[in-house]
Amino acid sequence: MTQTCYIEMPSPIGKLTLTCNDDGITGVHMDTGDFAPPAQARRGHPLLEQARRQLNEYFAGRRREFELPLAAQGTEFQRRVWARLCDIPFGETASYGQVAARVGKPKASRAVGLANGANPIGIIVPCHRVIGADGKLTGYGGGTERKQWLLDHESKVSGKPANA
């Protein structure tokens, strides 16, 4: 098993803790009190500096897609859902049911919601772009205020209406 590395960075939605191993980015953790780097984690890694740069570009409105190796740990179903999340275009949203259909399980919107909630690489894997079928914001690990901020930010940068 490769060593976990981490850095912390400020952002418009609060402090973020980025984690990686030698295979890729393993986490983007928002400052909610739910995460602390493992005791044996090492501070810093070139991949984390690349992720910090790309996130800063995203927050500045200069990046719409991330180009980073990802190494999230999850079940096969979770990884399929997370891959489909990356297909939701910047500035757009999809419902849980739409994502379920995209993974070939059209009746599994609840399972998609659970997988979405388990996404450890928020923002980069854009789970904030998934909303309720009625267009309402639903739960978000970082809080619905952060989810709304991210959707509003992408709307402003893309020129598309929020929650479209």
Stockholm file with secondary structure:
# STOCKHOLM 1.0

chainA/1-164         MTQTCYIEMPSPIGKLTLTCNDDGITGVHMDTGDFAPPAQARRGHPLLEQARRQLNEYFAGRRREFELPLAAQGTEFQRRVWARLCDIPFGETASYGQVAARVGKPKASRAVGLANGANPIGIIVPCHRVIGADGKLTGYGGGTERKQWLLDHESKVSGKPANA
#=GR chainA/1-164 SS CCCCEEEEECCTTSCEEEEEETTEEEEEEESSSSCCCCTTCEECCHHHHHHHHHHHHHHTTCCSSCCCCBCCCCCHHHHHHHHHHTTSCTTCCEEHHHHHHHTTCTTCHHHHHHHHHTCSBTTTSCGGGEECTTSCCCCCTTCHHHHHHHHHHHHHHHCCCTTC
#=GC SS_cons         CCCCEEEEECCTTSCEEEEEETTEEEEEEESSSSCCCCTTCEECCHHHHHHHHHHHHHHTTCCSSCCCCBCCCCCHHHHHHHHHHTTSCTTCCEEHHHHHHHTTCTTCHHHHHHHHHTCSBTTTSCGGGEECTTSCCCCCTTCHHHHHHHHHHHHHHHCCCTTC
//
